[in-house]
Amino acid sequence: THEAVPAGVQHAPRLASLSGKNVAFISNGKEGTTGFFKHLSSFLKEEYGVADTRLLVKSNYSAPADLHIMQSAKEFDAVVTGLGD
């Protein structure tokens, strides 16, 4: 639940700019996320100078992200998660 912050979790520092950064999107794998993240990718590149984006898709929409996705996410400057139907 969102009522409490789990022990040991800290928010990442906010980026000063997205220009030149690489951004990952973690999708829950439902159909609605594909177009949304594609549009968001274009928007971030055109409006904020994002260098590159990559879509990482969970194997199960109702479970936490797979370990390999979480490991891959560490390679990016920023990560956006989302869900859709």
C-alpha positions in Angstrom: 0.0 0.0 0.0 1.1 3.6 -0.4 0.5 4.7 3.2 4.1 4.1 4.4 7.5 4.2 2.8 9.3 0.8 3.1 12.4 0.8 5.3 15.6 1.5 3.4 13.9 3.1 0.4 15.1 6.5 -0.7 13.9 8.6 -3.6 16.5 9.2 -6.4 17.7 12.8 -6.7 15.8 14.8 -9.3 17.6 15.4 -12.6 18.4 19.0 -13.4 17.6 18.3 -17.0 16.5 15.5 -19.3 18.7 16.8 -22.2 21.0 14.0 -23.4 19.6 11.5 -20.9 18.5 7.9 -21.5 15.1 7.0 -20.2 13.6 3.6 -19.7 9.8 2.9 -19.6 8.6 -0.1 -17.6 5.3 -1.3 -19.0 3.0 -3.7 -17.2 2.6 -5.4 -20.6 -1.0 -4.4 -21.3 -1.9 -3.2 -24.7 -2.7 0.4 -23.6 0.9 1.1 -22.6 2.4 0.6 -26.1 1.0 3.7 -27.8 1.3 5.8 -24.7 5.0 5.1 -24.2 5.7 5.5 -27.9 4.0 9.0 -27.8 5.8 9.9 -24.5 9.1 8.8 -26.0 8.7 11.1 -29.0 7.5 14.0 -26.8 10.5 13.7 -24.4 13.0 13.6 -27.3 11.4 16.6 -29.1 10.6 18.8 -26.2 13.2 17.9 -23.6 16.2 16.6 -25.7 16.1 13.1 -24.3 18.8 11.1 -26.1 17.2 7.7 -26.2 14.4 5.6 -24.7 13.7 1.9 -24.3 10.6 0.0 -23.4 11.0 -2.7 -20.8 7.9 -5.0 -20.5 7.0 -7.1 -17.5 6.2 -10.7 -18.0 3.2 -10.5 -15.7 1.1 -7.4 -15.4 0.0 -8.1 -11.8 3.4 -9.0 -10.4 6.5 -6.9 -9.5 8.9 -6.3 -12.4 11.2 -9.2 -13.2 14.7 -9.1 -11.8 16.3 -8.6 -15.3 14.1 -5.6 -15.9 15.1 -4.0 -12.6 18.8 -4.7 -13.4 18.4 -3.2 -16.8 16.7 -0.1 -15.4 19.9 0.7 -13.5 21.6 1.5 -16.8 19.3 4.5 -17.4 19.3 8.1 -16.1 15.6 8.0 -15.5 12.8 5.4 -15.4 9.1 5.8 -15.9 6.6 3.2 -14.9 3.1 2.9 -16.1 0.1 0.7 -16.6 -2.7 0.5 -19.1 -5.5 -1.6 -20.4 
